Amino acid sequence: MRVGILDAIARRRAHGRRNSPLRDTMVFSFGARRSGTWWLQRIISAHPAVAAVPSESFFFSRAIAPLLDCFQDIDRDAPSTGRIYAERELLLDATRDFCDRIFGQFADRRTQRIAERTPWHVEHLDLMNALYPDAYYIHIVRDGRDSARSLSSMDWFTGSLEDAAAEWRRSVLAARDAERPARFLEVRYEELMSEPASVIPVLYDFLDLRADDSVMEAALAEARVELNTDRRTSVGSQKWRTLMSSEDQARVLRIAGDALVAYGYASEAERAAALSGAPVT
């Protein structure tokens, strides 16, 4: 007897989220641009059980988010053009299978975690968490004055210092406003820079990975590697204190002061002074 289409589909049902072969495997790190996402990924993947997705994938921002915009789950018989009906759970499971096949390429036999980084993904946390509720999410935060200064100094950045500050503000507030995944860790760039021997064990503990002395040595060595694309200065924190004029500091505070205050990088008094036009001291 010929197998019906629905029976055939049921028999070949994909793994989905619950039975994913990459369950509890993915590590997504993200944050505002020029906040150390590459540095963080290198430290994480210094562990021999962690495989890294090379470079920034933009996978969710440029591929998955636009793909899911092509679907609707309201009316199965809607005659709308450019949007096809898909039951949401079916769509999420099918998309998870696709994502797993892409990310799974980077694993080998010893892989326990796969680390992916893309700064822009901070604006897609709700989507990522819907697809990967079992993943590990790490948000790295850096003082917005350092991030904006560094971003605006890049040859490839076409915006102004104000544009860079606005981007930092949008990024960190997106992380704060999103529904937090079950496994979510926030790391301060400044603390990782000044106390790597204290912060790195926290990272590996969060990822449920054992870190013996040799692993820690490799991670600390990677933390000290200065792969800085800002050729005007060396790796470090609070560079804005010496590399930004008081006028530029005030410009960033006027744009992103609320987020700087929310994350403890500036005081309300500093923000108020900048908004009033008083010089930053």
Residue, then its C-alpha position, 0 to 999 in steps of 0.5 A: m500500500r502506498v504511504g500517504i503524504l501525511d504519513a510519510i511526513a510524520r515518519r520523517r519528522a525532524h528532531g526539533r528543539r526537544n531532541s536536537p543533536l545540539r541540545d545544550t551545546m550552543v554558546f552565543s556571545f554578543g554585545a555592542r560593537r567594539s566591546g570585546t565579543w571576539w576576545l570573549q569568544r577566543i577565551i571561551s574557545a581556548h577550552p579544548a571542548v569548545a569549537a568556534v564558529p569562525s568570524e561573525s556569522f550574522f546568522f540570526s540577524r541576516a538569515i533567520a530573522p528575515l526568513l521567519d518574516c516570510f511566515q504567519d501563523i494566524d490564518r491557514d487560508a489567508p491569500s496574502t502575498g509573500r507570507i505563507y502560513a506555518e504553525r509556530e511550533l512546527l516552524l520553530d522546530a524546522t528552523r532549529d533543524f536547519c540551524d543545527r545543520i549549519f552550526g554542527q559543521f564546526a564540531d568534531r568528536r571532542t566538541q561539547r560546546i560550539a561558540e558563536r559570536t555576532p554583536w548584532h545578535v543582541e537585538h535578536l535575543d527573543l528569536m534566538n531564545a525561541l529557537y535555542p532555549d537550551a543554549y548558553y547566552i553571554h552578554i559582554v558589556r563595555d563602558g559606552r564611552d570606550s565603545a563609542r570612541s573605538l567604533s567611531s575611530m574605525d576606518w570602516f565606520t561611516g557614522s559620527l561619535e553620536d551615531a556610535a554612542a546611539e548604537w551602543r545605547r540601543s545594543v545594551l538596552a536591547a539586552r536589558d529589555a529582552e526576556r532573559p534566556a534560562r542560561f544568561l550571563e553578563v560579563r563586564y569587559e573591564e572586569l575580564m580585563s583586570e581580573p581574568a583569573s577570577v572571571i574565566p572560571v566563572l565563564y567555564d562554570f557557567l558553561d558547565l565545563r571543567a577547567d583544569d590548570s592547563v585549560m586555565e593557562a591556555a585561556l589566560a594566555e589567550a586573554r593576554v593576546e592583544l589582537n586589537t583592530d584599533r591601531r591608534t591605541s593598545v588594548g585596555s579599559q577606560k581609555w576614554r579618560t585620556l583619549m576623549s576630550s571633555e566635549d566628546q565625553a559630554r556628547v556621549l553622555r547626552i546620547a547614551g547617558d541613561a544607559l551609562v547610568a543604568y549599567g553603573y558607568a556614570s552617575e546621574a549627576e554626570r548625565a545631568a551636567a552633560l545635558s545642561g551643557a556644563p563641561v564634564t570634569 
